[in-house]
Structure formats: C-alpha cells, structure tokens
Amino acid sequence: MQNPSVSIGAIDFVGPPHISALEGFTYVTVTKVQGTTATVQITGPDDTEESNEF
C-alpha cells in the first residue's frame, strides 16, 4: 500500500484554483484522506471548529 502524500493534520495554503468555493487564498487543515482525495477545513486565528469543510 502506498502512503498518501498528505496526512491528517497537515496544513496547506490553497485558493480558488484548488477549491472553487473559496474567495481568496487561505490556510486549511487536512481533516480526512481517502485515496487521492483530501477533505480540508479552513484554519486560522479567527476560525472555529465549525468552519466549512471542502
């Protein structure tokens, strides 16, 4: 089995080219990884645990 290139808890910097629902670039935390798909949540000092997942 091949290890994923991202792991749960990793922080990444993404924007509209990566996630069309975003209005600008922001930091996200990886919350789930399934195969080649990662689910992320916006992270930062003003965000809460209820922030949207993408």
PyMOL Python script that loads the backbone (N, CA, C, O; Angstrom):
from pymol import cmd

cmd.read_pdbstr("""\
ATOM      1  N   MET A   1       0.835  -1.176   0.000  1.00  0.00           N
ATOM      2  CA  MET A   1       0.000   0.000   0.000  1.00  0.00           C
ATOM      3  C   MET A   1       0.882   1.243   0.000  1.00  0.00           C
ATOM      4  O   MET A   1       1.866   1.327   0.736  1.00  0.00           O
ATOM      5  N   GLN A   2       0.514   2.196  -0.832  1.00  0.00           N
ATOM      6  CA  GLN A   2       1.285   3.428  -0.958  1.00  0.00           C
ATOM      7  C   GLN A   2       0.825   4.445   0.085  1.00  0.00           C
ATOM      8  O   GLN A   2      -0.375   4.583   0.324  1.00  0.00           O
ATOM      9  N   ASN A   3       1.762   5.155   0.705  1.00  0.00           N
ATOM     10  CA  ASN A   3       1.425   6.193   1.674  1.00  0.00           C
ATOM     11  C   ASN A   3       0.898   7.426   0.951  1.00  0.00           C
ATOM     12  O   ASN A   3       1.423   7.789  -0.102  1.00  0.00           O
ATOM     13  N   PRO A   4      -0.140   8.086   1.501  1.00  0.00           N
ATOM     14  CA  PRO A   4      -0.631   9.311   0.865  1.00  0.00           C
ATOM     15  C   PRO A   4       0.399  10.428   0.982  1.00  0.00           C
ATOM     16  O   PRO A   4       1.215  10.430   1.904  1.00  0.00           O
ATOM     17  N   SER A   5       0.362  11.387   0.040  1.00  0.00           N
ATOM     18  CA  SER A   5       1.320  12.485   0.068  1.00  0.00           C
ATOM     19  C   SER A   5       0.925  13.555   1.085  1.00  0.00           C
ATOM     20  O   SER A   5       1.740  14.411   1.430  1.00  0.00           O
ATOM     21  N   VAL A   6      -0.307  13.514   1.562  1.00  0.00           N
ATOM     22  CA  VAL A   6      -0.745  14.401   2.642  1.00  0.00           C
ATOM     23  C   VAL A   6      -1.298  13.541   3.766  1.00  0.00           C
ATOM     24  O   VAL A   6      -1.729  12.409   3.545  1.00  0.00           O
ATOM     25  N   SER A   7      -1.280  14.084   4.960  1.00  0.00           N
ATOM     26  CA  SER A   7      -1.796  13.315   6.090  1.00  0.00           C
ATOM     27  C   SER A   7      -2.722  14.188   6.926  1.00  0.00           C
ATOM     28  O   SER A   7      -2.655  15.415   6.866  1.00  0.00           O
ATOM     29  N   ILE A   8      -3.574  13.551   7.697  1.00  0.00           N
ATOM     30  CA  ILE A   8      -4.498  14.262   8.566  1.00  0.00           C
ATOM     31  C   ILE A   8      -3.699  15.156   9.514  1.00  0.00           C
ATOM     32  O   ILE A   8      -2.711  14.730  10.112  1.00  0.00           O
ATOM     33  N   GLY A   9      -4.144  16.390   9.634  1.00  0.00           N
ATOM     34  CA  GLY A   9      -3.465  17.361  10.487  1.00  0.00           C
ATOM     35  C   GLY A   9      -2.501  18.261   9.736  1.00  0.00           C
ATOM     36  O   GLY A   9      -2.046  19.270  10.274  1.00  0.00           O
ATOM     37  N   ALA A  10      -2.183  17.903   8.489  1.00  0.00           N
ATOM     38  CA  ALA A  10      -1.271  18.730   7.692  1.00  0.00           C
ATOM     39  C   ALA A  10      -1.936  20.072   7.380  1.00  0.00           C
ATOM     40  O   ALA A  10      -3.155  20.147   7.224  1.00  0.00           O
ATOM     41  N   ILE A  11      -1.132  21.123   7.291  1.00  0.00           N
ATOM     42  CA  ILE A  11      -1.624  22.456   6.946  1.00  0.00           C
ATOM     43  C   ILE A  11      -1.144  22.781   5.539  1.00  0.00           C
ATOM     44  O   ILE A  11       0.008  22.520   5.192  1.00  0.00           O
ATOM     45  N   ASP A  12      -2.043  23.358   4.723  1.00  0.00           N
ATOM     46  CA  ASP A  12      -1.710  23.701   3.347  1.00  0.00           C
ATOM     47  C   ASP A  12      -2.256  25.094   3.046  1.00  0.00           C
ATOM     48  O   ASP A  12      -3.125  25.596   3.759  1.00  0.00           O
ATOM     49  N   PHE A  13      -1.743  25.708   1.994  1.00  0.00           N
ATOM     50  CA  PHE A  13      -2.156  27.038   1.551  1.00  0.00           C
ATOM     51  C   PHE A  13      -2.808  26.867   0.190  1.00  0.00           C
ATOM     52  O   PHE A  13      -2.134  26.506  -0.775  1.00  0.00           O
ATOM     53  N   VAL A  14      -4.123  27.122   0.095  1.00  0.00           N
ATOM     54  CA  VAL A  14      -4.861  26.899  -1.148  1.00  0.00           C
ATOM     55  C   VAL A  14      -5.714  28.114  -1.473  1.00  0.00           C
ATOM     56  O   VAL A  14      -5.877  29.020  -0.655  1.00  0.00           O
ATOM     57  N   GLY A  15      -6.255  28.113  -2.692  1.00  0.00           N
ATOM     58  CA  GLY A  15      -7.119  29.197  -3.130  1.00  0.00           C
ATOM     59  C   GLY A  15      -8.101  28.724  -4.171  1.00  0.00           C
ATOM     60  O   GLY A  15      -8.261  27.521  -4.378  1.00  0.00           O
ATOM     61  N   PRO A  16      -8.769  29.668  -4.839  1.00  0.00           N
ATOM     62  CA  PRO A  16      -9.786  29.325  -5.829  1.00  0.00           C
ATOM     63  C   PRO A  16      -9.328  28.353  -6.930  1.00  0.00           C
ATOM     64  O   PRO A  16     -10.142  27.550  -7.386  1.00  0.00           O
ATOM     65  N   PRO A  17      -8.070  28.390  -7.373  1.00  0.00           N
ATOM     66  CA  PRO A  17      -7.672  27.390  -8.377  1.00  0.00           C
ATOM     67  C   PRO A  17      -7.755  25.953  -7.843  1.00  0.00           C
ATOM     68  O   PRO A  17      -7.906  25.010  -8.619  1.00  0.00           O
ATOM     69  N   HIS A  18      -7.657  25.793  -6.529  1.00  0.00           N
ATOM     70  CA  HIS A  18      -7.694  24.469  -5.912  1.00  0.00           C
ATOM     71  C   HIS A  18      -9.086  24.113  -5.419  1.00  0.00           C
ATOM     72  O   HIS A  18      -9.532  22.976  -5.575  1.00  0.00           O
ATOM     73  N   ILE A  19      -9.785  25.094  -4.817  1.00  0.00           N
ATOM     74  CA  ILE A  19     -11.130  24.912  -4.261  1.00  0.00           C
ATOM     75  C   ILE A  19     -11.969  26.090  -4.750  1.00  0.00           C
ATOM     76  O   ILE A  19     -11.848  27.197  -4.224  1.00  0.00           O
ATOM     77  N   SER A  20     -12.818  25.863  -5.751  1.00  0.00           N
ATOM     78  CA  SER A  20     -13.551  26.960  -6.389  1.00  0.00           C
ATOM     79  C   SER A  20     -14.477  27.710  -5.428  1.00  0.00           C
ATOM     80  O   SER A  20     -14.835  28.854  -5.709  1.00  0.00           O
ATOM     81  N   ALA A  21     -14.874  27.112  -4.315  1.00  0.00           N
ATOM     82  CA  ALA A  21     -15.764  27.772  -3.355  1.00  0.00           C
ATOM     83  C   ALA A  21     -15.063  28.870  -2.553  1.00  0.00           C
ATOM     84  O   ALA A  21     -15.733  29.674  -1.905  1.00  0.00           O
ATOM     85  N   LEU A  22     -13.747  28.917  -2.583  1.00  0.00           N
ATOM     86  CA  LEU A  22     -13.007  29.935  -1.834  1.00  0.00           C
ATOM     87  C   LEU A  22     -12.970  31.248  -2.604  1.00  0.00           C
ATOM     88  O   LEU A  22     -12.899  31.252  -3.833  1.00  0.00           O
ATOM     89  N   GLU A  23     -13.019  32.368  -1.875  1.00  0.00           N
ATOM     90  CA  GLU A  23     -12.939  33.690  -2.497  1.00  0.00           C
ATOM     91  C   GLU A  23     -11.507  34.178  -2.636  1.00  0.00           C
ATOM     92  O   GLU A  23     -11.229  35.049  -3.460  1.00  0.00           O
ATOM     93  N   GLY A  24     -10.601  33.634  -1.848  1.00  0.00           N
ATOM     94  CA  GLY A  24      -9.202  34.022  -1.890  1.00  0.00           C
ATOM     95  C   GLY A  24      -8.347  32.913  -1.323  1.00  0.00           C
ATOM     96  O   GLY A  24      -8.851  31.853  -0.954  1.00  0.00           O
ATOM     97  N   PHE A  25      -7.064  33.159  -1.256  1.00  0.00           N
ATOM     98  CA  PHE A  25      -6.156  32.145  -0.718  1.00  0.00           C
ATOM     99  C   PHE A  25      -6.238  32.116   0.804  1.00  0.00           C
ATOM    100  O   PHE A  25      -6.395  33.157   1.443  1.00  0.00           O
ATOM    101  N   THR A  26      -6.132  30.922   1.381  1.00  0.00           N
ATOM    102  CA  THR A  26      -6.230  30.744   2.826  1.00  0.00           C
ATOM    103  C   THR A  26      -5.525  29.460   3.251  1.00  0.00           C
ATOM    104  O   THR A  26      -5.218  28.604   2.421  1.00  0.00           O
ATOM    105  N   TYR A  27      -5.278  29.340   4.528  1.00  0.00           N
ATOM    106  CA  TYR A  27      -4.703  28.107   5.068  1.00  0.00           C
ATOM    107  C   TYR A  27      -5.822  27.138   5.418  1.00  0.00           C
ATOM    108  O   TYR A  27      -6.880  27.542   5.899  1.00  0.00           O
ATOM    109  N   VAL A  28      -5.580  25.866   5.175  1.00  0.00           N
ATOM    110  CA  VAL A  28      -6.527  24.807   5.517  1.00  0.00           C
ATOM    111  C   VAL A  28      -5.793  23.695   6.249  1.00  0.00           C
ATOM    112  O   VAL A  28      -4.586  23.517   6.089  1.00  0.00           O
ATOM    113  N   THR A  29      -6.545  22.947   7.056  1.00  0.00           N
ATOM    114  CA  THR A  29      -6.023  21.773   7.738  1.00  0.00           C
ATOM    115  C   THR A  29      -6.689  20.547   7.135  1.00  0.00           C
ATOM    116  O   THR A  29      -7.905  20.538   6.939  1.00  0.00           O
ATOM    117  N   VAL A  30      -5.916  19.517   6.840  1.00  0.00           N
ATOM    118  CA  VAL A  30      -6.461  18.271   6.300  1.00  0.00           C
ATOM    119  C   VAL A  30      -7.170  17.537   7.431  1.00  0.00           C
ATOM    120  O   VAL A  30      -6.576  17.265   8.474  1.00  0.00           O
ATOM    121  N   THR A  31      -8.469  17.213   7.213  1.00  0.00           N
ATOM    122  CA  THR A  31      -9.252  16.528   8.241  1.00  0.00           C
ATOM    123  C   THR A  31      -9.507  15.065   7.906  1.00  0.00           C
ATOM    124  O   THR A  31      -9.718  14.250   8.804  1.00  0.00           O
ATOM    125  N   LYS A  32      -9.488  14.723   6.610  1.00  0.00           N
ATOM    126  CA  LYS A  32      -9.711  13.340   6.178  1.00  0.00           C
ATOM    127  C   LYS A  32      -8.917  13.090   4.905  1.00  0.00           C
ATOM    128  O   LYS A  32      -8.729  14.000   4.097  1.00  0.00           O
ATOM    129  N   VAL A  33      -8.452  11.861   4.726  1.00  0.00           N
ATOM    130  CA  VAL A  33      -7.790  11.457   3.489  1.00  0.00           C
ATOM    131  C   VAL A  33      -8.376  10.116   3.079  1.00  0.00           C
ATOM    132  O   VAL A  33      -8.382   9.162   3.856  1.00  0.00           O
ATOM    133  N   GLN A  34      -8.872  10.057   1.836  1.00  0.00           N
ATOM    134  CA  GLN A  34      -9.391   8.802   1.303  1.00  0.00           C
ATOM    135  C   GLN A  34      -8.864   8.656  -0.119  1.00  0.00           C
ATOM    136  O   GLN A  34      -9.296   9.363  -1.030  1.00  0.00           O
ATOM    137  N   GLY A  35      -7.934   7.736  -0.295  1.00  0.00           N
ATOM    138  CA  GLY A  35      -7.314   7.552  -1.602  1.00  0.00           C
ATOM    139  C   GLY A  35      -6.561   8.802  -2.009  1.00  0.00           C
ATOM    140  O   GLY A  35      -5.655   9.253  -1.308  1.00  0.00           O
ATOM    141  N   THR A  36      -6.945   9.363  -3.162  1.00  0.00           N
ATOM    142  CA  THR A  36      -6.284  10.572  -3.659  1.00  0.00           C
ATOM    143  C   THR A  36      -7.073  11.838  -3.339  1.00  0.00           C
ATOM    144  O   THR A  36      -6.770  12.905  -3.872  1.00  0.00           O
ATOM    145  N   THR A  37      -8.085  11.729  -2.470  1.00  0.00           N
ATOM    146  CA  THR A  37      -8.922  12.868  -2.120  1.00  0.00           C
ATOM    147  C   THR A  37      -8.723  13.251  -0.658  1.00  0.00           C
ATOM    148  O   THR A  37      -8.727  12.398   0.229  1.00  0.00           O
ATOM    149  N   ALA A  38      -8.551  14.542  -0.425  1.00  0.00           N
ATOM    150  CA  ALA A  38      -8.413  15.046   0.946  1.00  0.00           C
ATOM    151  C   ALA A  38      -9.572  15.991   1.243  1.00  0.00           C
ATOM    152  O   ALA A  38      -9.979  16.776   0.387  1.00  0.00           O
ATOM    153  N   THR A  39     -10.096  15.910   2.452  1.00  0.00           N
ATOM    154  CA  THR A  39     -11.091  16.861   2.936  1.00  0.00           C
ATOM    155  C   THR A  39     -10.356  17.828   3.847  1.00  0.00           C
ATOM    156  O   THR A  39      -9.583  17.419   4.714  1.00  0.00           O
ATOM    157  N   VAL A  40     -10.608  19.125   3.640  1.00  0.00           N
ATOM    158  CA  VAL A  40      -9.890  20.144   4.404  1.00  0.00           C
ATOM    159  C   VAL A  40     -10.868  21.085   5.081  1.00  0.00           C
ATOM    160  O   VAL A  40     -12.036  21.173   4.701  1.00  0.00           O
ATOM    161  N   GLN A  41     -10.372  21.791   6.095  1.00  0.00           N
ATOM    162  CA  GLN A  41     -11.162  22.776   6.827  1.00  0.00           C
ATOM    163  C   GLN A  41     -10.327  24.043   6.953  1.00  0.00           C
ATOM    164  O   GLN A  41      -9.136  23.983   7.257  1.00  0.00           O
ATOM    165  N   ILE A  42     -10.959  25.188   6.719  1.00  0.00           N
ATOM    166  CA  ILE A  42     -10.252  26.461   6.845  1.00  0.00           C
ATOM    167  C   ILE A  42      -9.723  26.596   8.263  1.00  0.00           C
ATOM    168  O   ILE A  42     -10.416  26.279   9.230  1.00  0.00           O
ATOM    169  N   THR A  43      -8.495  27.066   8.376  1.00  0.00           N
ATOM    170  CA  THR A  43      -7.876  27.213   9.690  1.00  0.00           C
ATOM    171  C   THR A  43      -7.269  28.596   9.826  1.00  0.00           C
ATOM    172  O   THR A  43      -6.891  29.217   8.832  1.00  0.00           O
ATOM    173  N   GLY A  44      -7.178  29.067  11.026  1.00  0.00           N
ATOM    174  CA  GLY A  44      -6.587  30.369  11.295  1.00  0.00           C
ATOM    175  C   GLY A  44      -7.070  30.893  12.628  1.00  0.00           C
ATOM    176  O   GLY A  44      -7.904  30.259  13.275  1.00  0.00           O
ATOM    177  N   PRO A  45      -6.563  32.042  13.054  1.00  0.00           N
ATOM    178  CA  PRO A  45      -6.892  32.563  14.380  1.00  0.00           C
ATOM    179  C   PRO A  45      -8.362  32.945  14.553  1.00  0.00           C
ATOM    180  O   PRO A  45      -8.857  32.956  15.680  1.00  0.00           O
ATOM    181  N   ASP A  46      -9.069  33.258  13.471  1.00  0.00           N
ATOM    182  CA  ASP A  46     -10.465  33.690  13.572  1.00  0.00           C
ATOM    183  C   ASP A  46     -11.465  32.590  13.253  1.00  0.00           C
ATOM    184  O   ASP A  46     -12.671  32.832  13.303  1.00  0.00           O
ATOM    185  N   ASP A  47     -11.001  31.395  12.929  1.00  0.00           N
ATOM    186  CA  ASP A  47     -11.891  30.312  12.546  1.00  0.00           C
ATOM    187  C   ASP A  47     -12.209  29.424  13.739  1.00  0.00           C
ATOM    188  O   ASP A  47     -11.448  29.352  14.704  1.00  0.00           O
ATOM    189  N   THR A  48     -13.347  28.755  13.649  1.00  0.00           N
ATOM    190  CA  THR A  48     -13.799  27.881  14.725  1.00  0.00           C
ATOM    191  C   THR A  48     -13.820  26.441  14.239  1.00  0.00           C
ATOM    192  O   THR A  48     -13.589  26.171  13.060  1.00  0.00           O
ATOM    193  N   GLU A  49     -14.097  25.523  15.147  1.00  0.00           N
ATOM    194  CA  GLU A  49     -14.195  24.116  14.769  1.00  0.00           C
ATOM    195  C   GLU A  49     -15.373  23.875  13.840  1.00  0.00           C
ATOM    196  O   GLU A  49     -15.444  22.823  13.206  1.00  0.00           O
ATOM    197  N   GLU A  50     -16.301  24.826  13.742  1.00  0.00           N
ATOM    198  CA  GLU A  50     -17.464  24.684  12.875  1.00  0.00           C
ATOM    199  C   GLU A  50     -17.217  25.235  11.469  1.00  0.00           C
ATOM    200  O   GLU A  50     -18.163  25.322  10.686  1.00  0.00           O
ATOM    201  N   SER A  51     -15.990  25.607  11.120  1.00  0.00           N
ATOM    202  CA  SER A  51     -15.684  26.122   9.788  1.00  0.00           C
ATOM    203  C   SER A  51     -16.043  25.088   8.737  1.00  0.00           C
ATOM    204  O   SER A  51     -15.997  23.884   8.987  1.00  0.00           O
ATOM    205  N   ASN A  52     -16.404  25.579   7.549  1.00  0.00           N
ATOM    206  CA  ASN A  52     -16.788  24.686   6.454  1.00  0.00           C
ATOM    207  C   ASN A  52     -15.674  23.732   6.075  1.00  0.00           C
ATOM    208  O   ASN A  52     -14.493  24.074   6.132  1.00  0.00           O
ATOM    209  N   GLU A  53     -16.072  22.524   5.683  1.00  0.00           N
ATOM    210  CA  GLU A  53     -15.126  21.557   5.131  1.00  0.00           C
ATOM    211  C   GLU A  53     -15.305  21.537   3.623  1.00  0.00           C
ATOM    212  O   GLU A  53     -16.412  21.715   3.116  1.00  0.00           O
ATOM    213  N   PHE A  54     -14.199  21.317   2.905  1.00  0.00           N
ATOM    214  CA  PHE A  54     -14.212  21.226   1.444  1.00  0.00           C
ATOM    215  C   PHE A  54     -13.568  19.934   1.033  1.00  0.00           C
ATOM    216  O   PHE A  54     -13.469  19.645  -0.159  1.00  0.00           O
TER     217      PHE A  54
END
""", "prot")
cmd.dss("prot")
cmd.show_as("cartoon", "prot")
cmd.util.cbc("prot")
cmd.orient("prot")
